[in-house]
Amino acid sequence: MLKRSRGVCKLTAMWKHVPNILTFMRLGLTVIFLWMILYSPQIEAAKRPFFLDVAFVLFVIAGFSDIIDGHIARRYNAATKFGRMIDPLVDKILVCGAFTCFAIMGMPNLFDWSPMTLAFVHWTVLGILVVREAYVTILRQIAESRGVNFGAVAAGKIKMFLQSFAIGTVLIKAAHVQTAQWGHWFTIVTYLAMIVMTVVSGLQATRRPTKAPQVAAV
């Protein structure tokens, strides 16, 4: 019975390392994914849709790894200060990196908008995302350094979902529906929803405490 108990403890201890391992695996997938976006124009037109589809699959795998490592962290009580800081940082590298690549590559193409208009849209969206993520990251660093749990909340999770959905939308549009009117409108609506939630979640983060409550002397 004692041996079995020790075995269970060892297994639980092993699982506690899995979330961070998955996070670093996601970082590796992120690097490959971003490279594929930047390299996609070098692929001949006939093969480019498949190339972008592969990039999309890598992105989905990275997204699922984020869900899985969060589940394991909760299931085995493996959430740590390091994990709460590095996990959202990798998410930000993935999201901001993707939208940076999109801005550089001029993606997505929308209606018959001029290159200048498209560039303004792409870089403005990127600017909003980067400012929000940098601001919340600073708040998280301050809070965690003071012993305050600044883990993800509902608004942040919805924001992350919409950002991920927008990235997938851009990839699918570039691969399969570049000129379809419904594709343009769908992308715009997705972008608007993402921007609204990005701003709202950032404002909510401002209200979260970054200091541990003071205990009155008795």
PyMOL commands that place a pseudoatom at each C-alpha (Angstrom):
pseudoatom trace, name=CA, resn=MET, resi=1, chain=A, elem=C, hetatm=0, pos=[0.000, 0.000, 0.000]
pseudoatom trace, name=CA, resn=LEU, resi=2, chain=A, elem=C, hetatm=0, pos=[2.884, 2.322, 0.890]
pseudoatom trace, name=CA, resn=LYS, resi=3, chain=A, elem=C, hetatm=0, pos=[4.641, 1.552, -2.408]
pseudoatom trace, name=CA, resn=ARG, resi=4, chain=A, elem=C, hetatm=0, pos=[1.473, 2.322, -4.322]
pseudoatom trace, name=CA, resn=SER, resi=5, chain=A, elem=C, hetatm=0, pos=[1.100, 5.631, -2.480]
pseudoatom trace, name=CA, resn=ARG, resi=6, chain=A, elem=C, hetatm=0, pos=[4.693, 6.539, -3.338]
pseudoatom trace, name=CA, resn=GLY, resi=7, chain=A, elem=C, hetatm=0, pos=[4.070, 5.621, -6.955]
pseudoatom trace, name=CA, resn=VAL, resi=8, chain=A, elem=C, hetatm=0, pos=[1.043, 7.896, -7.106]
pseudoatom trace, name=CA, resn=CYS, resi=9, chain=A, elem=C, hetatm=0, pos=[3.055, 10.733, -5.554]
pseudoatom trace, name=CA, resn=LYS, resi=10, chain=A, elem=C, hetatm=0, pos=[5.854, 10.277, -8.100]
pseudoatom trace, name=CA, resn=LEU, resi=11, chain=A, elem=C, hetatm=0, pos=[3.339, 10.246, -10.959]
pseudoatom trace, name=CA, resn=THR, resi=12, chain=A, elem=C, hetatm=0, pos=[1.695, 13.404, -9.648]
pseudoatom trace, name=CA, resn=ALA, resi=13, chain=A, elem=C, hetatm=0, pos=[5.086, 15.085, -9.287]
pseudoatom trace, name=CA, resn=MET, resi=14, chain=A, elem=C, hetatm=0, pos=[5.947, 14.131, -12.872]
pseudoatom trace, name=CA, resn=TRP, resi=15, chain=A, elem=C, hetatm=0, pos=[2.695, 15.590, -14.220]
pseudoatom trace, name=CA, resn=LYS, resi=16, chain=A, elem=C, hetatm=0, pos=[3.471, 18.869, -12.501]
pseudoatom trace, name=CA, resn=HIS, resi=17, chain=A, elem=C, hetatm=0, pos=[6.321, 19.440, -14.965]
pseudoatom trace, name=CA, resn=VAL, resi=18, chain=A, elem=C, hetatm=0, pos=[4.176, 18.767, -18.037]
pseudoatom trace, name=CA, resn=PRO, resi=19, chain=A, elem=C, hetatm=0, pos=[2.513, 22.228, -18.286]
pseudoatom trace, name=CA, resn=ASN, resi=20, chain=A, elem=C, hetatm=0, pos=[5.860, 24.026, -18.553]
pseudoatom trace, name=CA, resn=ILE, resi=21, chain=A, elem=C, hetatm=0, pos=[7.163, 21.439, -21.028]
pseudoatom trace, name=CA, resn=LEU, resi=22, chain=A, elem=C, hetatm=0, pos=[4.085, 21.996, -23.206]
pseudoatom trace, name=CA, resn=THR, resi=23, chain=A, elem=C, hetatm=0, pos=[4.577, 25.758, -22.951]
pseudoatom trace, name=CA, resn=PHE, resi=24, chain=A, elem=C, hetatm=0, pos=[8.131, 25.525, -24.308]
pseudoatom trace, name=CA, resn=MET, resi=25, chain=A, elem=C, hetatm=0, pos=[6.944, 23.139, -27.027]
pseudoatom trace, name=CA, resn=ARG, resi=26, chain=A, elem=C, hetatm=0, pos=[4.356, 25.768, -27.961]
pseudoatom trace, name=CA, resn=LEU, resi=27, chain=A, elem=C, hetatm=0, pos=[7.126, 28.351, -28.179]
pseudoatom trace, name=CA, resn=GLY, resi=28, chain=A, elem=C, hetatm=0, pos=[8.971, 26.112, -30.653]
pseudoatom trace, name=CA, resn=LEU, resi=29, chain=A, elem=C, hetatm=0, pos=[5.815, 25.667, -32.738]
pseudoatom trace, name=CA, resn=THR, resi=30, chain=A, elem=C, hetatm=0, pos=[5.332, 29.433, -32.647]
pseudoatom trace, name=CA, resn=VAL, resi=31, chain=A, elem=C, hetatm=0, pos=[8.752, 30.055, -34.189]
pseudoatom trace, name=CA, resn=ILE, resi=32, chain=A, elem=C, hetatm=0, pos=[8.055, 27.575, -36.997]
pseudoatom trace, name=CA, resn=PHE, resi=33, chain=A, elem=C, hetatm=0, pos=[4.567, 29.008, -37.547]
pseudoatom trace, name=CA, resn=LEU, resi=34, chain=A, elem=C, hetatm=0, pos=[5.804, 32.592, -37.834]
pseudoatom trace, name=CA, resn=TRP, resi=35, chain=A, elem=C, hetatm=0, pos=[8.562, 31.534, -40.215]
pseudoatom trace, name=CA, resn=MET, resi=36, chain=A, elem=C, hetatm=0, pos=[5.991, 29.818, -42.437]
pseudoatom trace, name=CA, resn=ILE, resi=37, chain=A, elem=C, hetatm=0, pos=[3.895, 32.987, -42.666]
pseudoatom trace, name=CA, resn=LEU, resi=38, chain=A, elem=C, hetatm=0, pos=[6.906, 35.067, -43.703]
pseudoatom trace, name=CA, resn=TYR, resi=39, chain=A, elem=C, hetatm=0, pos=[8.143, 32.418, -46.133]
pseudoatom trace, name=CA, resn=SER, resi=40, chain=A, elem=C, hetatm=0, pos=[4.749, 31.729, -47.748]
pseudoatom trace, name=CA, resn=PRO, resi=41, chain=A, elem=C, hetatm=0, pos=[5.213, 34.256, -50.626]
pseudoatom trace, name=CA, resn=GLN, resi=42, chain=A, elem=C, hetatm=0, pos=[8.252, 32.242, -51.741]
pseudoatom trace, name=CA, resn=ILE, resi=43, chain=A, elem=C, hetatm=0, pos=[6.080, 29.176, -52.307]
pseudoatom trace, name=CA, resn=GLU, resi=44, chain=A, elem=C, hetatm=0, pos=[4.725, 28.801, -55.823]
pseudoatom trace, name=CA, resn=ALA, resi=45, chain=A, elem=C, hetatm=0, pos=[1.085, 29.853, -56.138]
pseudoatom trace, name=CA, resn=ALA, resi=46, chain=A, elem=C, hetatm=0, pos=[-0.260, 26.339, -56.769]
pseudoatom trace, name=CA, resn=LYS, resi=47, chain=A, elem=C, hetatm=0, pos=[1.286, 24.983, -53.564]
pseudoatom trace, name=CA, resn=ARG, resi=48, chain=A, elem=C, hetatm=0, pos=[0.754, 28.030, -51.353]
pseudoatom trace, name=CA, resn=PRO, resi=49, chain=A, elem=C, hetatm=0, pos=[-2.758, 27.066, -50.110]
pseudoatom trace, name=CA, resn=PHE, resi=50, chain=A, elem=C, hetatm=0, pos=[-1.437, 23.738, -48.813]
pseudoatom trace, name=CA, resn=PHE, resi=51, chain=A, elem=C, hetatm=0, pos=[1.546, 25.486, -47.226]
pseudoatom trace, name=CA, resn=LEU, resi=52, chain=A, elem=C, hetatm=0, pos=[-0.765, 27.906, -45.412]
pseudoatom trace, name=CA, resn=ASP, resi=53, chain=A, elem=C, hetatm=0, pos=[-3.014, 25.014, -44.384]
pseudoatom trace, name=CA, resn=VAL, resi=54, chain=A, elem=C, hetatm=0, pos=[-0.009, 23.346, -42.736]
pseudoatom trace, name=CA, resn=ALA, resi=55, chain=A, elem=C, hetatm=0, pos=[0.753, 26.614, -40.945]
pseudoatom trace, name=CA, resn=PHE, resi=56, chain=A, elem=C, hetatm=0, pos=[-2.864, 26.700, -39.776]
pseudoatom trace, name=CA, resn=VAL, resi=57, chain=A, elem=C, hetatm=0, pos=[-2.606, 23.144, -38.422]
pseudoatom trace, name=CA, resn=LEU, resi=58, chain=A, elem=C, hetatm=0, pos=[0.549, 24.069, -36.490]
pseudoatom trace, name=CA, resn=PHE, resi=59, chain=A, elem=C, hetatm=0, pos=[-1.282, 27.061, -35.062]
pseudoatom trace, name=CA, resn=VAL, resi=60, chain=A, elem=C, hetatm=0, pos=[-4.206, 24.869, -33.969]
pseudoatom trace, name=CA, resn=ILE, resi=61, chain=A, elem=C, hetatm=0, pos=[-1.818, 22.398, -32.314]
pseudoatom trace, name=CA, resn=ALA, resi=62, chain=A, elem=C, hetatm=0, pos=[-0.157, 25.275, -30.469]
pseudoatom trace, name=CA, resn=GLY, resi=63, chain=A, elem=C, hetatm=0, pos=[-3.568, 26.483, -29.330]
pseudoatom trace, name=CA, resn=PHE, resi=64, chain=A, elem=C, hetatm=0, pos=[-4.617, 23.056, -28.082]
pseudoatom trace, name=CA, resn=SER, resi=65, chain=A, elem=C, hetatm=0, pos=[-1.346, 22.680, -26.186]
pseudoatom trace, name=CA, resn=ASP, resi=66, chain=A, elem=C, hetatm=0, pos=[-2.256, 25.874, -24.329]
pseudoatom trace, name=CA, resn=ILE, resi=67, chain=A, elem=C, hetatm=0, pos=[-5.629, 24.404, -23.352]
pseudoatom trace, name=CA, resn=ILE, resi=68, chain=A, elem=C, hetatm=0, pos=[-4.080, 21.087, -22.315]
pseudoatom trace, name=CA, resn=ASP, resi=69, chain=A, elem=C, hetatm=0, pos=[-1.320, 22.565, -20.176]
pseudoatom trace, name=CA, resn=GLY, resi=70, chain=A, elem=C, hetatm=0, pos=[-3.878, 24.732, -18.380]
pseudoatom trace, name=CA, resn=HIS, resi=71, chain=A, elem=C, hetatm=0, pos=[-6.055, 21.684, -17.685]
pseudoatom trace, name=CA, resn=ILE, resi=72, chain=A, elem=C, hetatm=0, pos=[-3.110, 19.679, -16.361]
pseudoatom trace, name=CA, resn=ALA, resi=73, chain=A, elem=C, hetatm=0, pos=[-1.976, 22.570, -14.173]
pseudoatom trace, name=CA, resn=ARG, resi=74, chain=A, elem=C, hetatm=0, pos=[-5.416, 22.738, -12.564]
pseudoatom trace, name=CA, resn=ARG, resi=75, chain=A, elem=C, hetatm=0, pos=[-5.910, 18.967, -12.382]
pseudoatom trace, name=CA, resn=TYR, resi=76, chain=A, elem=C, hetatm=0, pos=[-2.617, 18.310, -10.585]
pseudoatom trace, name=CA, resn=ASN, resi=77, chain=A, elem=C, hetatm=0, pos=[-2.411, 21.622, -8.742]
pseudoatom trace, name=CA, resn=ALA, resi=78, chain=A, elem=C, hetatm=0, pos=[0.713, 22.398, -10.773]
pseudoatom trace, name=CA, resn=ALA, resi=79, chain=A, elem=C, hetatm=0, pos=[0.100, 26.117, -11.278]
pseudoatom trace, name=CA, resn=THR, resi=80, chain=A, elem=C, hetatm=0, pos=[3.237, 28.064, -10.373]
pseudoatom trace, name=CA, resn=LYS, resi=81, chain=A, elem=C, hetatm=0, pos=[4.324, 31.689, -10.400]
pseudoatom trace, name=CA, resn=PHE, resi=82, chain=A, elem=C, hetatm=0, pos=[6.732, 30.845, -13.248]
pseudoatom trace, name=CA, resn=GLY, resi=83, chain=A, elem=C, hetatm=0, pos=[3.964, 29.146, -15.212]
pseudoatom trace, name=CA, resn=ARG, resi=84, chain=A, elem=C, hetatm=0, pos=[1.547, 32.034, -14.707]
pseudoatom trace, name=CA, resn=MET, resi=85, chain=A, elem=C, hetatm=0, pos=[4.162, 34.384, -16.161]
pseudoatom trace, name=CA, resn=ILE, resi=86, chain=A, elem=C, hetatm=0, pos=[5.720, 32.327, -18.979]
pseudoatom trace, name=CA, resn=ASP, resi=87, chain=A, elem=C, hetatm=0, pos=[2.480, 30.841, -20.344]
pseudoatom trace, name=CA, resn=PRO, resi=88, chain=A, elem=C, hetatm=0, pos=[0.799, 34.175, -21.206]
pseudoatom trace, name=CA, resn=LEU, resi=89, chain=A, elem=C, hetatm=0, pos=[4.153, 35.482, -22.467]
pseudoatom trace, name=CA, resn=VAL, resi=90, chain=A, elem=C, hetatm=0, pos=[4.339, 32.670, -25.034]
pseudoatom trace, name=CA, resn=ASP, resi=91, chain=A, elem=C, hetatm=0, pos=[0.720, 33.383, -25.980]
pseudoatom trace, name=CA, resn=LYS, resi=92, chain=A, elem=C, hetatm=0, pos=[1.652, 37.013, -26.596]
pseudoatom trace, name=CA, resn=ILE, resi=93, chain=A, elem=C, hetatm=0, pos=[4.648, 36.025, -28.725]
pseudoatom trace, name=CA, resn=LEU, resi=94, chain=A, elem=C, hetatm=0, pos=[2.348, 33.810, -30.794]
pseudoatom trace, name=CA, resn=VAL, resi=95, chain=A, elem=C, hetatm=0, pos=[-0.422, 36.386, -31.233]
pseudoatom trace, name=CA, resn=CYS, resi=96, chain=A, elem=C, hetatm=0, pos=[1.643, 39.557, -31.599]
pseudoatom trace, name=CA, resn=GLY, resi=97, chain=A, elem=C, hetatm=0, pos=[4.154, 37.700, -33.750]
pseudoatom trace, name=CA, resn=ALA, resi=98, chain=A, elem=C, hetatm=0, pos=[1.391, 36.506, -36.082]
pseudoatom trace, name=CA, resn=PHE, resi=99, chain=A, elem=C, hetatm=0, pos=[-0.119, 39.973, -36.485]
pseudoatom trace, name=CA, resn=THR, resi=100, chain=A, elem=C, hetatm=0, pos=[3.347, 41.458, -36.989]
pseudoatom trace, name=CA, resn=CYS, resi=101, chain=A, elem=C, hetatm=0, pos=[3.935, 38.982, -39.812]
pseudoatom trace, name=CA, resn=PHE, resi=102, chain=A, elem=C, hetatm=0, pos=[0.506, 39.797, -41.249]
pseudoatom trace, name=CA, resn=ALA, resi=103, chain=A, elem=C, hetatm=0, pos=[1.304, 43.519, -41.212]
pseudoatom trace, name=CA, resn=ILE, resi=104, chain=A, elem=C, hetatm=0, pos=[4.665, 42.928, -42.893]
pseudoatom trace, name=CA, resn=MET, resi=105, chain=A, elem=C, hetatm=0, pos=[3.099, 40.666, -45.536]
pseudoatom trace, name=CA, resn=GLY, resi=106, chain=A, elem=C, hetatm=0, pos=[0.053, 42.914, -46.105]
pseudoatom trace, name=CA, resn=MET, resi=107, chain=A, elem=C, hetatm=0, pos=[-2.418, 40.307, -44.849]
pseudoatom trace, name=CA, resn=PRO, resi=108, chain=A, elem=C, hetatm=0, pos=[-5.359, 40.172, -44.992]
pseudoatom trace, name=CA, resn=ASN, resi=109, chain=A, elem=C, hetatm=0, pos=[-6.231, 41.726, -48.319]
pseudoatom trace, name=CA, resn=LEU, resi=110, chain=A, elem=C, hetatm=0, pos=[-9.623, 43.456, -47.977]
pseudoatom trace, name=CA, resn=PHE, resi=111, chain=A, elem=C, hetatm=0, pos=[-11.925, 44.448, -50.838]
pseudoatom trace, name=CA, resn=ASP, resi=112, chain=A, elem=C, hetatm=0, pos=[-10.207, 46.825, -53.274]
pseudoatom trace, name=CA, resn=TRP, resi=113, chain=A, elem=C, hetatm=0, pos=[-8.612, 48.942, -50.592]
pseudoatom trace, name=CA, resn=SER, resi=114, chain=A, elem=C, hetatm=0, pos=[-5.428, 50.725, -51.557]
pseudoatom trace, name=CA, resn=PRO, resi=115, chain=A, elem=C, hetatm=0, pos=[-2.080, 49.493, -50.217]
pseudoatom trace, name=CA, resn=MET, resi=116, chain=A, elem=C, hetatm=0, pos=[-1.872, 52.596, -48.007]
pseudoatom trace, name=CA, resn=THR, resi=117, chain=A, elem=C, hetatm=0, pos=[-5.308, 51.959, -46.479]
pseudoatom trace, name=CA, resn=LEU, resi=118, chain=A, elem=C, hetatm=0, pos=[-4.508, 48.299, -45.885]
pseudoatom trace, name=CA, resn=ALA, resi=119, chain=A, elem=C, hetatm=0, pos=[-1.174, 49.189, -44.302]
pseudoatom trace, name=CA, resn=PHE, resi=120, chain=A, elem=C, hetatm=0, pos=[-2.914, 51.649, -41.979]
pseudoatom trace, name=CA, resn=VAL, resi=121, chain=A, elem=C, hetatm=0, pos=[-5.429, 48.985, -40.914]
pseudoatom trace, name=CA, resn=HIS, resi=122, chain=A, elem=C, hetatm=0, pos=[-2.813, 46.272, -40.419]
pseudoatom trace, name=CA, resn=TRP, resi=123, chain=A, elem=C, hetatm=0, pos=[-0.385, 48.383, -38.408]
pseudoatom trace, name=CA, resn=THR, resi=124, chain=A, elem=C, hetatm=0, pos=[-3.127, 50.048, -36.356]
pseudoatom trace, name=CA, resn=VAL, resi=125, chain=A, elem=C, hetatm=0, pos=[-4.531, 46.658, -35.341]
pseudoatom trace, name=CA, resn=LEU, resi=126, chain=A, elem=C, hetatm=0, pos=[-1.025, 45.490, -34.468]
pseudoatom trace, name=CA, resn=GLY, resi=127, chain=A, elem=C, hetatm=0, pos=[-0.405, 48.635, -32.432]
pseudoatom trace, name=CA, resn=ILE, resi=128, chain=A, elem=C, hetatm=0, pos=[-3.579, 48.134, -30.389]
pseudoatom trace, name=CA, resn=LEU, resi=129, chain=A, elem=C, hetatm=0, pos=[-2.676, 44.514, -29.666]
pseudoatom trace, name=CA, resn=VAL, resi=130, chain=A, elem=C, hetatm=0, pos=[0.939, 45.227, -28.735]
pseudoatom trace, name=CA, resn=VAL, resi=131, chain=A, elem=C, hetatm=0, pos=[0.078, 48.151, -26.439]
pseudoatom trace, name=CA, resn=ARG, resi=132, chain=A, elem=C, hetatm=0, pos=[-2.575, 46.115, -24.633]
pseudoatom trace, name=CA, resn=GLU, resi=133, chain=A, elem=C, hetatm=0, pos=[-0.387, 43.032, -24.243]
pseudoatom trace, name=CA, resn=ALA, resi=134, chain=A, elem=C, hetatm=0, pos=[2.646, 45.032, -23.090]
pseudoatom trace, name=CA, resn=TYR, resi=135, chain=A, elem=C, hetatm=0, pos=[0.541, 46.934, -20.564]
pseudoatom trace, name=CA, resn=VAL, resi=136, chain=A, elem=C, hetatm=0, pos=[-1.054, 43.807, -19.100]
pseudoatom trace, name=CA, resn=THR, resi=137, chain=A, elem=C, hetatm=0, pos=[2.319, 42.043, -19.014]
pseudoatom trace, name=CA, resn=ILE, resi=138, chain=A, elem=C, hetatm=0, pos=[3.748, 44.907, -16.941]
pseudoatom trace, name=CA, resn=LEU, resi=139, chain=A, elem=C, hetatm=0, pos=[0.770, 44.724, -14.569]
pseudoatom trace, name=CA, resn=ARG, resi=140, chain=A, elem=C, hetatm=0, pos=[1.231, 40.957, -14.261]
pseudoatom trace, name=CA, resn=GLN, resi=141, chain=A, elem=C, hetatm=0, pos=[4.947, 41.302, -13.498]
pseudoatom trace, name=CA, resn=ILE, resi=142, chain=A, elem=C, hetatm=0, pos=[4.232, 43.875, -10.788]
pseudoatom trace, name=CA, resn=ALA, resi=143, chain=A, elem=C, hetatm=0, pos=[1.421, 41.826, -9.245]
pseudoatom trace, name=CA, resn=GLU, resi=144, chain=A, elem=C, hetatm=0, pos=[3.291, 38.515, -9.257]
pseudoatom trace, name=CA, resn=SER, resi=145, chain=A, elem=C, hetatm=0, pos=[6.415, 40.151, -7.800]
pseudoatom trace, name=CA, resn=ARG, resi=146, chain=A, elem=C, hetatm=0, pos=[4.225, 41.256, -4.895]
pseudoatom trace, name=CA, resn=GLY, resi=147, chain=A, elem=C, hetatm=0, pos=[2.744, 37.814, -4.402]
pseudoatom trace, name=CA, resn=VAL, resi=148, chain=A, elem=C, hetatm=0, pos=[-0.593, 38.572, -6.079]
pseudoatom trace, name=CA, resn=ASN, resi=149, chain=A, elem=C, hetatm=0, pos=[-2.056, 35.932, -8.401]
pseudoatom trace, name=CA, resn=PHE, resi=150, chain=A, elem=C, hetatm=0, pos=[-2.577, 37.653, -11.757]
pseudoatom trace, name=CA, resn=GLY, resi=151, chain=A, elem=C, hetatm=0, pos=[-3.642, 34.600, -13.745]
pseudoatom trace, name=CA, resn=ALA, resi=152, chain=A, elem=C, hetatm=0, pos=[-5.968, 34.717, -16.740]
pseudoatom trace, name=CA, resn=VAL, resi=153, chain=A, elem=C, hetatm=0, pos=[-9.623, 35.624, -16.160]
pseudoatom trace, name=CA, resn=ALA, resi=154, chain=A, elem=C, hetatm=0, pos=[-12.713, 35.206, -18.357]
pseudoatom trace, name=CA, resn=ALA, resi=155, chain=A, elem=C, hetatm=0, pos=[-12.238, 38.435, -20.345]
pseudoatom trace, name=CA, resn=GLY, resi=156, chain=A, elem=C, hetatm=0, pos=[-8.642, 37.544, -21.127]
pseudoatom trace, name=CA, resn=LYS, resi=157, chain=A, elem=C, hetatm=0, pos=[-9.609, 34.044, -22.248]
pseudoatom trace, name=CA, resn=ILE, resi=158, chain=A, elem=C, hetatm=0, pos=[-12.326, 35.388, -24.552]
pseudoatom trace, name=CA, resn=LYS, resi=159, chain=A, elem=C, hetatm=0, pos=[-9.851, 37.904, -25.941]
pseudoatom trace, name=CA, resn=MET, resi=160, chain=A, elem=C, hetatm=0, pos=[-7.328, 35.138, -26.601]
pseudoatom trace, name=CA, resn=PHE, resi=161, chain=A, elem=C, hetatm=0, pos=[-9.974, 33.036, -28.343]
pseudoatom trace, name=CA, resn=LEU, resi=162, chain=A, elem=C, hetatm=0, pos=[-10.981, 35.922, -30.625]
pseudoatom trace, name=CA, resn=GLN, resi=163, chain=A, elem=C, hetatm=0, pos=[-7.358, 36.727, -31.424]
pseudoatom trace, name=CA, resn=SER, resi=164, chain=A, elem=C, hetatm=0, pos=[-6.710, 33.084, -32.274]
pseudoatom trace, name=CA, resn=PHE, resi=165, chain=A, elem=C, hetatm=0, pos=[-9.899, 32.941, -34.345]
pseudoatom trace, name=CA, resn=ALA, resi=166, chain=A, elem=C, hetatm=0, pos=[-8.804, 36.061, -36.235]
pseudoatom trace, name=CA, resn=ILE, resi=167, chain=A, elem=C, hetatm=0, pos=[-5.407, 34.531, -36.999]
pseudoatom trace, name=CA, resn=GLY, resi=168, chain=A, elem=C, hetatm=0, pos=[-7.073, 31.392, -38.326]
pseudoatom trace, name=CA, resn=THR, resi=169, chain=A, elem=C, hetatm=0, pos=[-9.470, 33.527, -40.369]
pseudoatom trace, name=CA, resn=VAL, resi=170, chain=A, elem=C, hetatm=0, pos=[-6.600, 35.387, -42.041]
pseudoatom trace, name=CA, resn=LEU, resi=171, chain=A, elem=C, hetatm=0, pos=[-4.809, 32.140, -42.898]
pseudoatom trace, name=CA, resn=ILE, resi=172, chain=A, elem=C, hetatm=0, pos=[-7.892, 30.453, -44.348]
pseudoatom trace, name=CA, resn=LYS, resi=173, chain=A, elem=C, hetatm=0, pos=[-8.796, 33.584, -46.290]
pseudoatom trace, name=CA, resn=ALA, resi=174, chain=A, elem=C, hetatm=0, pos=[-5.302, 33.867, -47.758]
pseudoatom trace, name=CA, resn=ALA, resi=175, chain=A, elem=C, hetatm=0, pos=[-5.308, 30.196, -48.711]
pseudoatom trace, name=CA, resn=HIS, resi=176, chain=A, elem=C, hetatm=0, pos=[-8.821, 29.702, -50.070]
pseudoatom trace, name=CA, resn=VAL, resi=177, chain=A, elem=C, hetatm=0, pos=[-11.051, 32.806, -50.271]
pseudoatom trace, name=CA, resn=GLN, resi=178, chain=A, elem=C, hetatm=0, pos=[-8.823, 35.727, -51.191]
pseudoatom trace, name=CA, resn=THR, resi=179, chain=A, elem=C, hetatm=0, pos=[-11.374, 37.593, -53.308]
pseudoatom trace, name=CA, resn=ALA, resi=180, chain=A, elem=C, hetatm=0, pos=[-14.767, 36.421, -51.989]
pseudoatom trace, name=CA, resn=GLN, resi=181, chain=A, elem=C, hetatm=0, pos=[-16.910, 39.292, -50.699]
pseudoatom trace, name=CA, resn=TRP, resi=182, chain=A, elem=C, hetatm=0, pos=[-18.185, 37.267, -47.771]
pseudoatom trace, name=CA, resn=GLY, resi=183, chain=A, elem=C, hetatm=0, pos=[-14.577, 36.511, -46.849]
pseudoatom trace, name=CA, resn=HIS, resi=184, chain=A, elem=C, hetatm=0, pos=[-13.782, 40.226, -46.664]
pseudoatom trace, name=CA, resn=TRP, resi=185, chain=A, elem=C, hetatm=0, pos=[-16.818, 40.959, -44.497]
pseudoatom trace, name=CA, resn=PHE, resi=186, chain=A, elem=C, hetatm=0, pos=[-16.255, 37.953, -42.249]
pseudoatom trace, name=CA, resn=THR, resi=187, chain=A, elem=C, hetatm=0, pos=[-12.670, 39.044, -41.647]
pseudoatom trace, name=CA, resn=ILE, resi=188, chain=A, elem=C, hetatm=0, pos=[-13.686, 42.626, -40.836]
pseudoatom trace, name=CA, resn=VAL, resi=189, chain=A, elem=C, hetatm=0, pos=[-16.355, 41.512, -38.349]
pseudoatom trace, name=CA, resn=THR, resi=190, chain=A, elem=C, hetatm=0, pos=[-13.867, 39.131, -36.731]
pseudoatom trace, name=CA, resn=TYR, resi=191, chain=A, elem=C, hetatm=0, pos=[-11.282, 41.900, -36.452]
pseudoatom trace, name=CA, resn=LEU, resi=192, chain=A, elem=C, hetatm=0, pos=[-13.788, 44.312, -34.905]
pseudoatom trace, name=CA, resn=ALA, resi=193, chain=A, elem=C, hetatm=0, pos=[-14.885, 41.761, -32.292]
pseudoatom trace, name=CA, resn=MET, resi=194, chain=A, elem=C, hetatm=0, pos=[-11.256, 41.004, -31.495]
pseudoatom trace, name=CA, resn=ILE, resi=195, chain=A, elem=C, hetatm=0, pos=[-10.311, 44.675, -31.104]
pseudoatom trace, name=CA, resn=VAL, resi=196, chain=A, elem=C, hetatm=0, pos=[-13.294, 45.417, -28.863]
pseudoatom trace, name=CA, resn=MET, resi=197, chain=A, elem=C, hetatm=0, pos=[-12.490, 42.487, -26.574]
pseudoatom trace, name=CA, resn=THR, resi=198, chain=A, elem=C, hetatm=0, pos=[-8.791, 43.352, -26.577]
pseudoatom trace, name=CA, resn=VAL, resi=199, chain=A, elem=C, hetatm=0, pos=[-9.559, 46.865, -25.331]
pseudoatom trace, name=CA, resn=VAL, resi=200, chain=A, elem=C, hetatm=0, pos=[-12.229, 45.725, -22.844]
pseudoatom trace, name=CA, resn=SER, resi=201, chain=A, elem=C, hetatm=0, pos=[-9.990, 43.056, -21.311]
pseudoatom trace, name=CA, resn=GLY, resi=202, chain=A, elem=C, hetatm=0, pos=[-7.167, 45.579, -21.047]
pseudoatom trace, name=CA, resn=LEU, resi=203, chain=A, elem=C, hetatm=0, pos=[-9.407, 48.020, -19.195]
pseudoatom trace, name=CA, resn=GLN, resi=204, chain=A, elem=C, hetatm=0, pos=[-10.566, 45.244, -16.868]
pseudoatom trace, name=CA, resn=ALA, resi=205, chain=A, elem=C, hetatm=0, pos=[-6.952, 44.365, -16.114]
pseudoatom trace, name=CA, resn=THR, resi=206, chain=A, elem=C, hetatm=0, pos=[-6.452, 47.943, -14.920]
pseudoatom trace, name=CA, resn=ARG, resi=207, chain=A, elem=C, hetatm=0, pos=[-9.001, 47.350, -12.159]
pseudoatom trace, name=CA, resn=ARG, resi=208, chain=A, elem=C, hetatm=0, pos=[-7.372, 44.184, -10.881]
pseudoatom trace, name=CA, resn=PRO, resi=209, chain=A, elem=C, hetatm=0, pos=[-5.344, 44.503, -7.675]
pseudoatom trace, name=CA, resn=THR, resi=210, chain=A, elem=C, hetatm=0, pos=[-1.566, 44.466, -8.043]
pseudoatom trace, name=CA, resn=LYS, resi=211, chain=A, elem=C, hetatm=0, pos=[-0.879, 44.651, -4.315]
pseudoatom trace, name=CA, resn=ALA, resi=212, chain=A, elem=C, hetatm=0, pos=[-1.573, 42.118, -1.604]
pseudoatom trace, name=CA, resn=PRO, resi=213, chain=A, elem=C, hetatm=0, pos=[-4.230, 43.325, 0.855]
pseudoatom trace, name=CA, resn=GLN, resi=214, chain=A, elem=C, hetatm=0, pos=[-2.822, 44.977, 3.949]
pseudoatom trace, name=CA, resn=VAL, resi=215, chain=A, elem=C, hetatm=0, pos=[-3.420, 43.123, 7.197]
pseudoatom trace, name=CA, resn=ALA, resi=216, chain=A, elem=C, hetatm=0, pos=[-4.359, 45.478, 9.981]
pseudoatom trace, name=CA, resn=ALA, resi=217, chain=A, elem=C, hetatm=0, pos=[-2.198, 45.289, 13.085]
pseudoatom trace, name=CA, resn=VAL, resi=218, chain=A, elem=C, hetatm=0, pos=[-3.921, 43.993, 16.191]
for i in range(1, 218): cmd.bond("trace and resi %d" % i, "trace and resi %d" % (i + 1))
show_as sticks, trace
zoom trace
